[in-house]
Amino acid sequence: MKTSNNPQFNRYYELHCKHLRLKGLQPKTIEAYSRAIRRLGDFFNFHLDALEQEQLLDYFHALLERLSWSSVKLDLYGLKFFYVHVLNKP
């Protein structure tokens, strides 16, 4: 996984991590949700704030080819958390 040179993504990622800790989630959940955002950022060139439904559908379909269903669900939950708590979007 490459690192981001995108300052906006880095800011969003830091906010995401702060929200995860403030919600009192378990360390393994924090790790999984953080990994999900890094993986999504890597796939979408670190631009997560304007993804279309079709892009996400394609991403999660491709992810299911490589990972178990439980891993894909964690990524989905991590993205939902990111959208609700960081981007303030439903």
C-alpha positions in Angstrom: 0.0 0.0 0.0 1.4 3.3 -1.0 1.4 6.3 1.3 -0.6 9.4 0.5 0.9 12.7 -0.5 -2.6 14.1 -0.5 -2.9 16.5 2.4 -6.8 16.4 2.4 -6.7 12.5 2.6 -4.2 12.7 5.5 -6.4 15.2 7.3 -9.5 13.0 6.8 -7.6 10.0 7.9 -6.4 11.7 11.1 -10.0 12.8 11.8 -11.2 9.3 11.2 -8.8 7.9 13.7 -9.7 10.5 16.3 -13.4 9.7 15.9 -12.8 6.0 16.2 -10.9 6.5 19.5 -13.5 8.9 20.8 -16.4 6.5 20.1 -14.7 4.0 22.4 -14.4 1.2 19.8 -12.2 -1.8 20.5 -8.6 -1.7 19.3 -9.2 -4.4 16.7 -12.2 -2.5 15.3 -10.2 0.7 15.1 -7.4 -1.2 13.3 -9.9 -2.7 10.8 -11.8 0.5 10.1 -8.5 2.4 9.7 -7.1 -0.3 7.3 -10.4 0.0 5.3 -9.9 3.7 4.7 -6.2 3.2 3.8 -7.2 0.5 1.4 -10.0 2.6 -0.2 -7.7 5.6 -0.4 -5.1 3.5 -2.2 -7.6 2.2 -4.6 -9.3 5.5 -5.4 -6.0 7.6 -5.5 -6.8 9.0 -2.0 -10.0 10.9 -3.1 -12.8 9.5 -1.0 -15.1 12.4 -0.5 -16.9 12.2 -3.9 -17.3 8.5 -4.7 -20.2 7.4 -6.7 -22.4 4.4 -5.9 -21.2 2.5 -9.0 -17.6 3.1 -8.1 -18.2 1.6 -4.6 -20.1 -1.3 -6.0 -17.3 -2.2 -8.3 -14.7 -1.8 -5.6 -16.5 -4.0 -3.1 -17.2 -6.6 -5.8 -13.5 -6.7 -6.7 -12.6 -6.8 -3.0 -14.8 -9.8 -2.5 -12.8 -11.7 -5.1 -9.7 -11.3 -2.9 -10.9 -11.2 0.7 -13.4 -13.1 2.9 -16.9 -11.8 3.3 -16.2 -10.7 6.9 -13.2 -8.6 5.8 -15.3 -7.0 3.1 -18.0 -6.2 5.7 -15.4 -4.6 7.9 -14.3 -2.4 5.0 -17.9 -1.4 4.3 -18.5 -0.6 8.0 -15.3 1.4 8.1 -16.4 3.4 5.1 -19.8 4.0 6.6 -18.2 5.3 9.8 -15.9 7.6 7.7 -18.8 9.0 5.7 -21.0 9.6 8.8 -18.4 10.9 11.3 -15.8 12.5 9.1 -17.6 13.7 6.0 -21.0 14.2 7.8 -22.8 12.5 4.9 -25.4 9.8 5.2 
